[in-house]
């Protein structure tokens, strides 16, 4: 129980850094006196799964929740063993029976996605709630996302905001970004730029790309603060370099329009391409215009332009977003020109 509680205190980080559960195993080794668990964790980290499996399945080791969770992962992903859903579920449930929050979160994911089990959104939420009650902040974030998207529940932005607030209070940067965005737009909450900034600053301190990108928007637009293009560019670059598509698009615009940066068509085109490859619709549509009208130093290439527009339209369709009108596209083009 002590080891489970110790490891559960960092669950949101566990979702981002696969190495965290390795550290949990090391703690387990120190606590249990089973020094070979640390050796097993080293094997696992190095991808020598069969050697790790031999150690983890030792009767003296496999009763620890952290190890049971890893065994669940190994059977789910086929790491050192053939993929086996029954075995994965069995090990996850053994860990969950010991109130191991990461395993409860994993079961929530399986029921939500219909992986190894029949999809059951209600059971997914139940597992997420159990994990969240044991300090797994990301579990509450997932419940918020389900309410935000109407995934198995009625779409309810106010209810989503309530769950994001619970997760944000526990320090989850993803929830801090979602809730910060809600406060910027007045979605599910009353518009409040100050609260948005505070939340996004917390996320940005954790190097969360989403938080940095939206905090950059606050400084770019002067939402409740004086406009600060220099700070906006610093944050946008940091988020873009982490691969956040919206920031990559915004950085492309900054280079194209000379907003806080010297005008540089080549850099603008490069960042638009990165954003488009990361499925940013606005970047796809901008590239369509670039090639259709011969902009940013590019020769006209109608075939390439139509390809990008087709991809943008398909992405909108998959996301259930309406297509922009011809008039709005024309206005956007004039604004860029």
JOUR-V940845 format. One record per pair of residues at least 4 apart in sequence whose ideal C-beta (glycine too) atoms are under 8 Angstrom apart, sorted by the first residue. I is the first residue (numbers start at 0). J is the second residue. D is the distance in Angstrom with one decimal. If there is no record, write none. Layout:
((I | J | D) (I | J | D))
This chain:
((0 | 4 | 6.3) (0 | 97 | 7.2) (0 | 98 | 7.2) (1 | 5 | 6.3) (1 | 30 | 6.7) (2 | 6 | 6.3) (2 | 23 | 7.2) (2 | 26 | 6.0) (2 | 27 | 4.9) (2 | 30 | 5.4) (2 | 31 | 7.9) (2 | 63 | 6.5) (2 | 64 | 7.0) (2 | 65 | 6.3) (3 | 7 | 6.0) (3 | 64 | 4.8) (3 | 65 | 7.3) (3 | 97 | 5.7) (3 | 98 | 6.0) (3 | 99 | 4.7) (3 | 100 | 7.5) (4 | 8 | 6.9) (4 | 133 | 7.7) (5 | 23 | 7.4) (5 | 26 | 5.8) (6 | 10 | 8.0) (6 | 13 | 7.8) (6 | 19 | 7.9) (6 | 20 | 7.2) (6 | 23 | 3.7) (6 | 26 | 6.8) (6 | 65 | 5.8) (6 | 99 | 7.5) (6 | 100 | 8.0) (6 | 101 | 7.0) (7 | 99 | 7.0) (7 | 100 | 4.0) (7 | 101 | 7.0) (7 | 133 | 5.0) (7 | 134 | 5.3) (7 | 135 | 6.3) (8 | 134 | 5.6) (9 | 13 | 6.1) (9 | 19 | 6.0) (10 | 14 | 7.1) (10 | 100 | 5.4) (10 | 101 | 6.0) (10 | 104 | 6.8) (10 | 130 | 7.1) (10 | 133 | 8.0) (10 | 134 | 6.4) (10 | 135 | 3.7) (10 | 136 | 6.5) (10 | 137 | 6.1) (10 | 138 | 7.4) (11 | 15 | 7.4) (11 | 135 | 7.3) (11 | 136 | 4.6) (11 | 137 | 4.6) (11 | 140 | 7.9) (11 | 169 | 7.5) (11 | 170 | 6.7) (11 | 171 | 4.6) (11 | 172 | 7.4) (11 | 173 | 7.7) (12 | 16 | 5.6) (12 | 19 | 5.4) (13 | 19 | 4.3) (13 | 20 | 5.9) (13 | 101 | 5.7) (14 | 104 | 7.9) (14 | 137 | 5.0) (17 | 21 | 7.7) (18 | 22 | 6.6) (18 | 44 | 6.7) (19 | 23 | 6.6) (20 | 24 | 6.6) (20 | 65 | 6.5) (20 | 68 | 6.7) (20 | 69 | 6.3) (20 | 101 | 6.7) (21 | 25 | 6.8) (21 | 40 | 4.6) (21 | 43 | 6.5) (21 | 44 | 5.4) (22 | 26 | 6.7) (23 | 27 | 6.5) (23 | 65 | 4.6) (24 | 28 | 6.4) (24 | 36 | 5.5) (24 | 37 | 7.3) (24 | 39 | 7.1) (24 | 40 | 4.3) (24 | 43 | 7.9) (24 | 65 | 5.3) (24 | 66 | 6.5) (24 | 69 | 6.9) (25 | 29 | 6.7) (25 | 36 | 7.5) (25 | 37 | 5.3) (25 | 40 | 5.9) (26 | 30 | 6.2) (26 | 65 | 7.9) (27 | 31 | 5.8) (27 | 33 | 7.5) (27 | 36 | 5.9) (27 | 63 | 4.9) (27 | 65 | 5.0) (27 | 66 | 6.9) (28 | 32 | 7.9) (28 | 33 | 5.4) (28 | 34 | 6.0) (28 | 35 | 7.7) (28 | 36 | 3.7) (28 | 37 | 4.5) (28 | 40 | 7.6) (31 | 36 | 7.2) (31 | 60 | 7.9) (31 | 63 | 6.6) (33 | 59 | 6.0) (33 | 60 | 5.6) (34 | 38 | 7.3) (35 | 39 | 6.3) (35 | 54 | 5.4) (35 | 57 | 7.3) (35 | 60 | 7.2) (36 | 40 | 6.4) (36 | 54 | 6.8) (36 | 55 | 7.7) (36 | 60 | 5.6) (36 | 63 | 7.7) (36 | 66 | 7.0) (37 | 41 | 6.6) (38 | 42 | 6.6) (38 | 54 | 6.3) (39 | 43 | 6.3) (39 | 50 | 7.6) (39 | 51 | 4.7) (39 | 53 | 7.9) (39 | 54 | 3.4) (39 | 55 | 5.4) (39 | 60 | 7.3) (40 | 44 | 6.3) (40 | 51 | 7.4) (41 | 45 | 6.3) (42 | 47 | 4.2) (42 | 48 | 7.4) (42 | 50 | 4.3) (42 | 51 | 3.9) (42 | 54 | 7.0) (43 | 47 | 7.5) (43 | 48 | 6.7) (43 | 51 | 4.0) (43 | 55 | 8.0) (43 | 69 | 6.8) (43 | 78 | 8.0) (47 | 51 | 6.2) (48 | 52 | 5.9) (48 | 73 | 6.4) (48 | 78 | 4.3) (48 | 79 | 2.8) (48 | 80 | 7.6) (49 | 53 | 6.8) (49 | 79 | 4.4) (50 | 54 | 7.0) (51 | 55 | 6.0) (51 | 73 | 7.9) (51 | 79 | 6.6) (52 | 56 | 5.9) (52 | 70 | 7.7) (52 | 73 | 6.3) (52 | 78 | 8.0) (52 | 79 | 4.4) (52 | 80 | 6.4) (53 | 57 | 7.4) (54 | 60 | 6.4) (55 | 60 | 5.8) (55 | 61 | 6.1) (55 | 66 | 5.0) (55 | 69 | 6.3) (55 | 70 | 5.7) (55 | 73 | 7.9) (56 | 60 | 7.5) (56 | 61 | 5.5) (56 | 70 | 7.2) (57 | 61 | 6.6) (58 | 62 | 7.7) (60 | 66 | 5.6) (61 | 66 | 5.6) (61 | 67 | 6.6) (61 | 70 | 6.8) (62 | 66 | 7.8) (62 | 67 | 7.7) (63 | 67 | 6.9) (64 | 68 | 6.3) (64 | 93 | 7.7) (64 | 94 | 4.4) (64 | 97 | 4.0) (64 | 98 | 7.8) (64 | 99 | 3.7) (64 | 102 | 6.9) (65 | 69 | 6.8) (65 | 94 | 7.6) (65 | 99 | 7.0) (66 | 70 | 6.3) (67 | 71 | 6.6) (67 | 90 | 4.9) (67 | 91 | 7.5) (67 | 93 | 4.5) (67 | 94 | 3.9) (67 | 97 | 7.5) (67 | 99 | 7.4) (67 | 102 | 7.0) (68 | 72 | 6.7) (68 | 90 | 7.2) (68 | 91 | 6.8) (68 | 94 | 4.4) (68 | 99 | 5.9) (68 | 101 | 5.4) (68 | 102 | 4.6) (68 | 105 | 7.1) (69 | 73 | 6.3) (70 | 74 | 6.5) (70 | 86 | 7.8) (70 | 90 | 4.2) (71 | 75 | 6.1) (71 | 86 | 7.9) (71 | 87 | 4.9) (71 | 88 | 7.5) (71 | 89 | 7.8) (71 | 90 | 3.7) (71 | 91 | 3.9) (71 | 94 | 6.7) (71 | 102 | 6.6) (71 | 105 | 6.5) (72 | 76 | 5.9) (72 | 78 | 6.9) (72 | 87 | 7.6) (72 | 105 | 7.7) (73 | 77 | 7.8) (73 | 78 | 4.2) (73 | 79 | 5.8) (73 | 80 | 5.9) (74 | 80 | 5.9) (74 | 82 | 6.8) (74 | 83 | 4.7) (74 | 84 | 7.6) (74 | 86 | 4.0) (74 | 87 | 4.0) (74 | 90 | 6.4) (75 | 82 | 7.0) (75 | 84 | 7.2) (75 | 87 | 3.9) (75 | 114 | 8.0) (75 | 115 | 7.1) (76 | 82 | 7.0) (77 | 81 | 6.1) (77 | 82 | 3.9) (80 | 86 | 7.7) (82 | 87 | 7.9) (83 | 87 | 6.3) (84 | 88 | 6.2) (84 | 114 | 7.8) (84 | 115 | 3.6) (84 | 116 | 7.9) (85 | 89 | 6.3) (85 | 115 | 8.0) (86 | 90 | 6.4) (87 | 91 | 6.2) (87 | 115 | 6.1) (88 | 92 | 6.0) (88 | 106 | 7.8) (88 | 109 | 7.4) (88 | 115 | 5.7) (88 | 116 | 7.0) (89 | 93 | 6.5) (90 | 94 | 6.6) (91 | 95 | 6.1) (91 | 102 | 4.8) (91 | 105 | 5.3) (91 | 106 | 5.4) (91 | 109 | 7.6) (92 | 96 | 6.2) (92 | 102 | 7.6) (92 | 106 | 7.1) (93 | 97 | 7.3) (94 | 99 | 4.1) (94 | 101 | 7.5) (94 | 102 | 3.5) (95 | 99 | 6.2) (95 | 102 | 4.5) (95 | 103 | 4.9) (95 | 106 | 6.0) (95 | 126 | 7.7) (95 | 129 | 7.6) (98 | 103 | 7.8) (98 | 129 | 8.0) (98 | 133 | 6.2) (99 | 103 | 6.9) (100 | 104 | 6.3) (100 | 129 | 7.7) (100 | 130 | 4.5) (100 | 133 | 4.0) (100 | 134 | 6.6) (100 | 135 | 4.1) (100 | 138 | 7.4) (101 | 105 | 6.4) (101 | 130 | 7.5) (101 | 135 | 6.9) (102 | 106 | 6.5) (103 | 107 | 6.6) (103 | 126 | 5.1) (103 | 127 | 7.7) (103 | 129 | 4.6) (103 | 130 | 3.9) (103 | 133 | 7.2) (103 | 135 | 7.2) (103 | 138 | 7.4) (104 | 108 | 6.6) (104 | 126 | 7.1) (104 | 127 | 6.8) (104 | 130 | 4.2) (104 | 135 | 5.3) (104 | 137 | 6.8) (104 | 138 | 5.0) (104 | 141 | 8.0) (105 | 109 | 6.6) (106 | 110 | 6.4) (106 | 126 | 4.5) (107 | 111 | 6.1) (107 | 123 | 4.8) (107 | 124 | 7.4) (107 | 125 | 7.8) (107 | 126 | 3.6) (107 | 127 | 4.2) (107 | 130 | 6.4) (107 | 138 | 6.4) (107 | 141 | 6.8) (108 | 112 | 6.0) (108 | 114 | 7.5) (108 | 123 | 7.4) (108 | 141 | 7.9) (109 | 113 | 7.9) (109 | 114 | 4.9) (109 | 115 | 5.3) (109 | 116 | 5.6) (109 | 123 | 8.0) (110 | 116 | 5.8) (110 | 118 | 6.8) (110 | 119 | 4.8) (110 | 120 | 7.4) (110 | 122 | 4.4) (110 | 123 | 4.0) (110 | 126 | 6.4) (111 | 118 | 7.1) (111 | 120 | 6.3) (111 | 123 | 3.7) (111 | 141 | 7.5) (111 | 145 | 7.5) (111 | 150 | 7.5) (111 | 151 | 7.4) (112 | 118 | 6.9) (113 | 117 | 6.2) (113 | 118 | 3.2) (119 | 123 | 6.4) (120 | 124 | 6.4) (120 | 145 | 7.0) (120 | 150 | 6.7) (120 | 151 | 2.5) (120 | 152 | 6.7) (121 | 125 | 6.5) (121 | 151 | 7.2) (122 | 126 | 6.4) (123 | 127 | 6.3) (123 | 145 | 7.8) (123 | 151 | 7.2) (124 | 128 | 6.2) (124 | 142 | 5.7) (124 | 145 | 6.9) (124 | 151 | 7.6) (124 | 152 | 7.6) (125 | 129 | 6.7) (126 | 130 | 6.4) (126 | 138 | 7.9) (127 | 131 | 6.1) (127 | 138 | 4.1) (127 | 139 | 7.1) (127 | 141 | 5.4) (127 | 142 | 5.1) (128 | 132 | 6.3) (128 | 138 | 7.3) (128 | 142 | 7.1) (129 | 133 | 7.0) (129 | 138 | 7.9) (130 | 135 | 3.9) (130 | 138 | 3.8) (131 | 135 | 5.6) (131 | 136 | 7.0) (131 | 138 | 4.1) (131 | 139 | 4.2) (131 | 142 | 7.4) (131 | 165 | 7.1) (131 | 166 | 7.5) (134 | 169 | 6.6) (135 | 139 | 7.8) (136 | 140 | 6.6) (136 | 166 | 4.6) (136 | 169 | 3.7) (136 | 170 | 6.0) (136 | 171 | 3.7) (136 | 174 | 6.8) (137 | 141 | 6.5) (137 | 166 | 7.0) (137 | 171 | 5.6) (137 | 173 | 6.8) (137 | 174 | 8.0) (138 | 142 | 7.0) (138 | 166 | 7.9) (139 | 143 | 6.5) (139 | 162 | 5.2) (139 | 163 | 7.7) (139 | 165 | 4.6) (139 | 166 | 3.8) (139 | 169 | 7.1) (139 | 171 | 7.3) (139 | 174 | 7.0) (140 | 144 | 6.5) (140 | 162 | 7.2) (140 | 163 | 6.6) (140 | 166 | 4.2) (140 | 171 | 5.2) (140 | 173 | 5.1) (140 | 174 | 4.3) (140 | 177 | 7.3) (141 | 145 | 6.5) (142 | 146 | 6.7) (142 | 162 | 4.6) (143 | 147 | 6.1) (143 | 159 | 4.6) (143 | 160 | 7.4) (143 | 161 | 7.7) (143 | 162 | 3.5) (143 | 163 | 4.2) (143 | 166 | 6.5) (143 | 174 | 6.5) (143 | 177 | 6.5) (144 | 148 | 6.0) (144 | 150 | 7.1) (144 | 159 | 7.3) (144 | 177 | 7.5) (145 | 149 | 7.9) (145 | 150 | 4.2) (145 | 151 | 6.0) (145 | 152 | 5.7) (146 | 152 | 5.7) (146 | 153 | 7.8) (146 | 154 | 7.1) (146 | 155 | 5.0) (146 | 156 | 7.6) (146 | 158 | 4.5) (146 | 159 | 4.0) (146 | 162 | 6.4) (147 | 154 | 7.2) (147 | 156 | 6.2) (147 | 159 | 3.8) (147 | 177 | 7.3) (147 | 187 | 8.0) (148 | 154 | 6.8) (149 | 153 | 6.4) (149 | 154 | 3.3) (149 | 155 | 8.0) (155 | 159 | 6.3) (155 | 187 | 7.8) (156 | 160 | 6.3) (156 | 181 | 7.1) (156 | 186 | 5.1) (156 | 187 | 3.3) (157 | 161 | 6.8) (157 | 187 | 4.5) (157 | 188 | 7.5) (158 | 162 | 6.9) (158 | 187 | 7.7) (159 | 163 | 6.2) (159 | 177 | 7.7) (159 | 181 | 7.8) (159 | 187 | 5.8) (160 | 164 | 6.2) (160 | 178 | 6.3) (160 | 181 | 5.3) (160 | 186 | 7.6) (160 | 187 | 3.8) (160 | 188 | 5.0) (161 | 165 | 6.9) (162 | 166 | 6.5) (162 | 174 | 7.8) (163 | 167 | 5.8) (163 | 174 | 4.5) (163 | 177 | 4.9) (163 | 178 | 4.1) (163 | 181 | 7.1) (164 | 168 | 6.2) (164 | 174 | 7.7) (164 | 178 | 6.1) (165 | 169 | 6.9) (165 | 174 | 7.9) (166 | 171 | 4.2) (166 | 173 | 7.6) (166 | 174 | 3.4) (167 | 171 | 6.3) (167 | 174 | 4.3) (167 | 175 | 4.6) (167 | 178 | 5.2) (167 | 198 | 6.1) (167 | 201 | 7.6) (169 | 174 | 8.0) (170 | 201 | 7.6) (170 | 205 | 7.8) (171 | 175 | 6.6) (172 | 176 | 6.4) (172 | 201 | 7.2) (172 | 202 | 4.0) (172 | 205 | 4.3) (172 | 207 | 3.6) (172 | 209 | 7.7) (172 | 210 | 5.8) (173 | 177 | 6.5) (173 | 202 | 7.8) (173 | 207 | 6.9) (173 | 209 | 7.0) (174 | 178 | 6.0) (175 | 179 | 6.0) (175 | 198 | 4.6) (175 | 199 | 6.8) (175 | 201 | 5.1) (175 | 202 | 3.9) (175 | 207 | 7.2) (175 | 210 | 5.9) (176 | 180 | 6.4) (176 | 198 | 7.6) (176 | 199 | 6.6) (176 | 202 | 5.0) (176 | 207 | 6.0) (176 | 209 | 3.8) (176 | 210 | 4.4) (176 | 213 | 6.3) (177 | 181 | 6.5) (177 | 209 | 8.0) (178 | 182 | 6.6) (178 | 188 | 7.7) (178 | 198 | 5.4) (179 | 183 | 6.6) (179 | 194 | 7.8) (179 | 195 | 4.6) (179 | 196 | 7.6) (179 | 198 | 3.9) (179 | 199 | 4.1) (179 | 202 | 6.9) (179 | 210 | 6.7) (179 | 213 | 5.8) (179 | 214 | 7.7) (180 | 184 | 6.3) (180 | 186 | 7.3) (180 | 195 | 7.5) (180 | 213 | 5.7) (181 | 185 | 7.7) (181 | 186 | 4.4) (181 | 187 | 5.2) (181 | 188 | 5.2) (181 | 195 | 8.0) (182 | 188 | 5.8) (182 | 190 | 6.6) (182 | 191 | 4.8) (182 | 192 | 7.1) (182 | 194 | 4.7) (182 | 195 | 3.7) (182 | 198 | 6.9) (183 | 190 | 7.3) (183 | 192 | 6.8) (183 | 195 | 4.7) (183 | 213 | 6.8) (183 | 216 | 7.4) (183 | 217 | 7.2) (183 | 222 | 6.6) (184 | 190 | 7.0) (185 | 189 | 6.3) (185 | 190 | 3.4) (191 | 195 | 6.3) (192 | 196 | 6.2) (192 | 217 | 6.8) (192 | 222 | 4.4) (192 | 223 | 3.0) (192 | 224 | 7.6) (193 | 197 | 6.5) (193 | 223 | 5.4) (194 | 198 | 6.3) (195 | 199 | 6.1) (195 | 213 | 7.7) (195 | 217 | 6.7) (195 | 222 | 7.3) (195 | 223 | 7.6) (196 | 200 | 6.1) (196 | 214 | 6.9) (196 | 217 | 5.5) (196 | 222 | 7.7) (196 | 223 | 6.2) (196 | 224 | 6.6) (197 | 201 | 6.8) (198 | 202 | 6.7) (198 | 210 | 7.8) (199 | 203 | 6.0) (199 | 210 | 4.7) (199 | 211 | 7.9) (199 | 213 | 5.3) (199 | 214 | 4.1) (199 | 217 | 6.8) (200 | 204 | 6.5) (200 | 210 | 7.7) (200 | 214 | 6.3) (201 | 205 | 7.2) (201 | 210 | 7.4) (202 | 207 | 4.1) (202 | 209 | 6.9) (202 | 210 | 2.7) (202 | 211 | 7.6) (202 | 214 | 7.8) (203 | 207 | 6.5) (203 | 210 | 4.5) (203 | 211 | 4.7) (203 | 214 | 5.2) (203 | 234 | 6.9) (205 | 210 | 7.4) (206 | 211 | 7.6) (206 | 237 | 7.9) (206 | 241 | 7.6) (207 | 211 | 6.6) (208 | 212 | 6.2) (208 | 237 | 7.6) (208 | 238 | 4.3) (208 | 241 | 4.0) (208 | 242 | 7.0) (208 | 243 | 3.7) (208 | 246 | 6.7) (209 | 213 | 6.5) (209 | 238 | 7.5) (209 | 243 | 6.3) (210 | 214 | 6.0) (211 | 215 | 6.4) (211 | 234 | 4.6) (211 | 235 | 7.7) (211 | 237 | 5.3) (211 | 238 | 4.1) (211 | 241 | 7.8) (211 | 243 | 7.6) (211 | 246 | 7.2) (212 | 216 | 7.0) (212 | 234 | 7.1) (212 | 235 | 6.6) (212 | 238 | 4.0) (212 | 239 | 8.0) (212 | 243 | 5.2) (212 | 245 | 5.4) (212 | 246 | 4.1) (212 | 249 | 7.2) (213 | 217 | 6.9) (214 | 218 | 6.8) (214 | 234 | 5.4) (215 | 219 | 5.9) (215 | 230 | 7.6) (215 | 231 | 4.5) (215 | 232 | 7.6) (215 | 233 | 7.9) (215 | 234 | 3.7) (215 | 235 | 4.4) (215 | 238 | 6.8) (215 | 246 | 7.0) (215 | 249 | 7.0) (216 | 220 | 6.0) (216 | 222 | 7.4) (216 | 231 | 7.5) (216 | 249 | 7.7) (217 | 221 | 8.0) (217 | 222 | 4.6) (217 | 223 | 7.0) (217 | 224 | 6.3) (218 | 224 | 6.4) (218 | 226 | 6.9) (218 | 227 | 4.4) (218 | 228 | 7.5) (218 | 230 | 4.7) (218 | 231 | 4.1) (218 | 234 | 7.0) (219 | 226 | 7.1) (219 | 228 | 6.6) (219 | 231 | 4.0) (219 | 235 | 7.9) (219 | 249 | 7.8) (219 | 258 | 7.7) (220 | 226 | 7.2) (221 | 225 | 6.0) (221 | 226 | 3.7) (221 | 227 | 7.9) (227 | 231 | 6.1) (228 | 232 | 6.1) (228 | 258 | 6.3) (228 | 259 | 3.6) (229 | 233 | 6.7) (229 | 259 | 6.4) (230 | 234 | 6.4) (231 | 235 | 6.0) (231 | 259 | 6.3) (232 | 236 | 6.1) (232 | 250 | 7.9) (232 | 253 | 6.3) (232 | 259 | 4.2) (232 | 260 | 6.1) (233 | 237 | 6.6) (234 | 238 | 6.3) (235 | 239 | 6.0) (235 | 246 | 5.1) (235 | 249 | 5.2) (235 | 250 | 5.2) (235 | 253 | 6.8) (236 | 240 | 6.1) (236 | 246 | 7.9) (236 | 250 | 6.3) (237 | 241 | 6.8) (238 | 243 | 4.3) (238 | 245 | 7.8) (238 | 246 | 3.5) (239 | 243 | 6.4) (239 | 246 | 4.2) (239 | 247 | 4.5) (239 | 249 | 7.6) (239 | 250 | 4.5) (239 | 270 | 6.6) (239 | 273 | 7.6) (241 | 246 | 7.8) (242 | 247 | 7.6) (242 | 277 | 6.6) (243 | 247 | 6.7) (244 | 248 | 6.5) (244 | 273 | 7.9) (244 | 274 | 4.9) (244 | 277 | 3.7) (244 | 278 | 6.4) (244 | 279 | 3.9) (244 | 282 | 7.2) (245 | 249 | 6.4) (245 | 274 | 7.5) (245 | 279 | 6.3) (246 | 250 | 6.2) (247 | 251 | 6.6) (247 | 270 | 5.0) (247 | 271 | 7.8) (247 | 273 | 4.7) (247 | 274 | 3.7) (247 | 277 | 6.5) (247 | 279 | 6.8) (247 | 282 | 7.1) (248 | 252 | 6.7) (248 | 270 | 7.2) (248 | 271 | 6.7) (248 | 274 | 4.0) (248 | 279 | 4.9) (248 | 281 | 5.4) (248 | 282 | 4.5) (248 | 285 | 7.6) (249 | 253 | 6.4) (250 | 254 | 6.6) (250 | 270 | 4.7) (251 | 255 | 6.2) (251 | 266 | 7.7) (251 | 267 | 4.8) (251 | 268 | 7.4) (251 | 269 | 7.6) (251 | 270 | 3.6) (251 | 271 | 4.2) (251 | 274 | 6.3) (251 | 282 | 6.8) (251 | 285 | 7.3) (252 | 256 | 5.8) (252 | 258 | 6.9) (252 | 267 | 7.3) (253 | 257 | 7.7) (253 | 258 | 4.7) (253 | 259 | 5.6) (253 | 260 | 4.9) (254 | 260 | 5.5) (254 | 261 | 7.9) (254 | 262 | 7.0) (254 | 263 | 4.6) (254 | 264 | 7.6) (254 | 266 | 4.2) (254 | 267 | 3.9) (254 | 270 | 6.6) (255 | 262 | 7.2) (255 | 264 | 6.8) (255 | 267 | 3.8) (255 | 295 | 6.9) (255 | 335 | 7.0) (256 | 262 | 7.4) (256 | 335 | 7.5) (257 | 261 | 6.5) (257 | 262 | 4.1) (260 | 266 | 8.0) (263 | 267 | 6.3) (264 | 268 | 6.2) (264 | 295 | 4.2) (264 | 296 | 4.8) (265 | 269 | 6.4) (265 | 295 | 7.8) (265 | 296 | 6.9) (266 | 270 | 6.4) (267 | 271 | 6.3) (267 | 295 | 5.9) (268 | 272 | 6.4) (268 | 289 | 6.8) (268 | 295 | 4.8) (268 | 296 | 7.5) (268 | 297 | 7.1) (269 | 273 | 6.7) (270 | 274 | 6.2) (271 | 275 | 6.1) (271 | 282 | 4.8) (271 | 285 | 5.4) (271 | 286 | 5.5) (271 | 289 | 7.3) (272 | 276 | 6.3) (272 | 282 | 7.6) (272 | 286 | 6.8) (273 | 277 | 6.5) (273 | 282 | 8.0) (274 | 279 | 4.0) (274 | 281 | 7.7) (274 | 282 | 3.5) (275 | 279 | 6.0) (275 | 282 | 4.0) (275 | 283 | 4.6) (275 | 285 | 7.9) (275 | 286 | 5.4) (275 | 307 | 6.9) (275 | 310 | 7.8) (277 | 282 | 8.0) (278 | 314 | 6.0) (279 | 283 | 6.9) (280 | 284 | 6.3) (280 | 311 | 5.2) (280 | 314 | 5.4) (280 | 315 | 6.0) (280 | 318 | 8.0) (280 | 320 | 7.5) (281 | 285 | 6.2) (282 | 286 | 6.4) (283 | 287 | 6.5) (283 | 307 | 5.1) (283 | 308 | 7.4) (283 | 310 | 5.4) (283 | 311 | 3.7) (283 | 314 | 6.8) (284 | 288 | 6.7) (284 | 307 | 7.3) (284 | 308 | 6.7) (284 | 311 | 4.8) (284 | 323 | 7.6) (284 | 328 | 7.3) (284 | 331 | 7.8) (285 | 289 | 6.3) (285 | 335 | 7.4) (286 | 290 | 6.5) (286 | 304 | 7.7) (286 | 307 | 4.4) (287 | 291 | 5.9) (287 | 304 | 4.9) (287 | 305 | 7.3) (287 | 307 | 4.0) (287 | 308 | 3.9) (287 | 311 | 6.5) (288 | 292 | 5.7) (288 | 294 | 6.6) (288 | 304 | 7.3) (288 | 328 | 7.9) (288 | 332 | 5.7) (288 | 335 | 7.4) (289 | 293 | 7.9) (289 | 294 | 4.7) (289 | 295 | 5.2) (289 | 297 | 5.5) (289 | 304 | 7.4) (290 | 297 | 6.1) (290 | 299 | 6.9) (290 | 300 | 4.4) (290 | 301 | 7.3) (290 | 303 | 4.4) (290 | 304 | 3.6) (290 | 307 | 6.8) (291 | 299 | 7.0) (291 | 301 | 6.0) (291 | 304 | 3.5) (291 | 305 | 7.5) (291 | 308 | 7.8) (292 | 299 | 6.9) (292 | 304 | 7.9) (292 | 332 | 7.6) (293 | 297 | 6.0) (293 | 298 | 5.8) (293 | 299 | 4.0) (294 | 336 | 7.9) (299 | 304 | 7.9) (300 | 304 | 6.2) (301 | 305 | 6.1) (302 | 306 | 6.5) (303 | 307 | 6.7) (304 | 308 | 6.4) (305 | 309 | 6.0) (306 | 310 | 6.5) (307 | 311 | 6.4) (308 | 312 | 6.3) (309 | 313 | 6.3) (310 | 314 | 6.3) (311 | 315 | 6.4) (312 | 316 | 6.4) (312 | 322 | 6.1) (313 | 317 | 6.5) (314 | 318 | 6.4) (315 | 320 | 4.3) (315 | 321 | 7.3) (315 | 322 | 5.9) (316 | 320 | 7.9) (323 | 327 | 4.5) (323 | 328 | 5.5) (323 | 331 | 7.7) (324 | 328 | 7.0) (325 | 329 | 6.4) (326 | 330 | 6.5) (327 | 331 | 6.3) (328 | 332 | 6.3) (329 | 333 | 6.5) (330 | 334 | 6.4) (331 | 335 | 6.5) (332 | 336 | 6.1))
